[in-house]
Amino acid sequence: MLHEINLQTKKHDEMIDITARVEAFLENIQEGIVVVFSSHTTAGITINENADPDVQKDILRRLDEIYPWDMAEDRHIEGNSAAHLKASTVGASQTVIIHNGKLLLGRWQGIYFCEFDGPRSRTCYVRIHKQNQ
């Protein structure tokens, strides 16, 4: 089953917790896997701590340190090479196990859509592979 999550990002760089939106698609599925995929070259998907919002702030800050936005040497005409590099570093997808009808995430883990070139309208895809029982 393929599902879409549509997002309107609000900031240039942000991490949006989409865990509950992914979980909403698990109705009647006890075992399997779910793949969450971003089809954008300047956005990504990651799994990280969802208890302390400072973690997301620190991740975004450190990515900015590694990939500064204004680099005179960057040649990409759109001027968003930093966003492309951040998206490649974070990755376009994550896979999570479904067990007993729930995402098998750690106690403090959440699934995040990572915007690196916003604000924009974005879509990520959720593919559920149900295990035959």
N, C-alpha and C positions, 0 to 999 in steps of 0.2 A: 504494500500500500504506500502510495506517495502522497505526501501532504505538503502544504506551503505555510510558511509563517511570513506574513508581511509586516514590515517594520518601517516606521518613519524615525530616522535617527535625528537627534537634536543638536549634537555637538560635532566638532571636527574630529575628535577622537573620543570614543566611549565604548564601554563594555556593557551590554544589555543582557541581563539574566533571562534566558528563555527556557529554563528548566521546566517550569509549570506548563508552558505552552507545548513542549514536547510531550510531557506526561499526559496531557489531555488526549493525545492520539492513541494511547495504549488500551483503550476500552476493549475488554474481552480478550486481551492478549496476555497470556501467562508467562510464556517463555519465548525468547528470540533475541534479536539484536535490532538496534536502531542506529541509523547513520544520519547525522545532521551535516548538511553541506551548504556552503556559501558559493554561489555562482558569480561572485564579484571579484575582480582582481585587486581591489583596494579594501577588502573586508575579509574577515576570517572567523573561524569557530575554535573555541578553546574550552577546556574544562579546568576550573580552578576554584579557589576558595570563595564561598558565597556568604560567609558569616561576617566578615569585616570588610566594609567597603574601601578601606584604605589599601587593601591588596590590589584592587583594580586600579586605583589611583597610582600606586607604585609601579605596577606593570606598565601603564601608559606613559608615566614619567620616564621610566628606564628605556622604553622603546624610543621615546623622543631623544634621549641622550645618545643612543646607538645610531639612530637614523634621524638626524636633524632635518627639519622641513626645508630650510633655505640653504642649499649647497650650490654655489656658483658652478661647480663642475658637473652637476647633473644635466643631462642633455634631453631628457624627455620633455617634449614640447608642452604638455599639459602642466608641468611643474609639480607633479605629485609622485615623484619617484620614491619619496619616503613612505608613502602609503602602500605602494607596491611591495617595497622591501618588508614592511611590517606584516602585511598579509602573507607573504611567502614564509616569513619566520614563524608566525602563529599557525599557519596551515588553513586549508580550505574545508576540512571536515574532521569530525570525531565520531567514533563508534562506541556505543554503550550497550552492555548486556541488559536484557530484560529478564528478570527472575521473579517468580511469584507475583507477576502483574505490576512490578515496579522497576524503575531504572536502578541498576546496580551501581550507584554512586557512593562514594565515601561520605561520611557524616557531614563534612564541611564543603563538599563539592557541588558545583553548579555548572550548567552549560551556558556559555556566553557567546553571543554574537558580538564580534569586535569590529567597530567602525573606525576606519583610519582616514577617511576622506569625505566627511559629512559636512553639514547635514544632507541626507539623501533619503529617497524611498528605496528600500531594500527588500529582497526576498531571500529566504533560505528554505531549503527543502529538507524534509524529514522522510526517510525511507524506512519502513518497518518490515523486517523479515521475521515472520512468525515461524516458530519451530513447530513442526507437526508432532502432535502428542498422541 
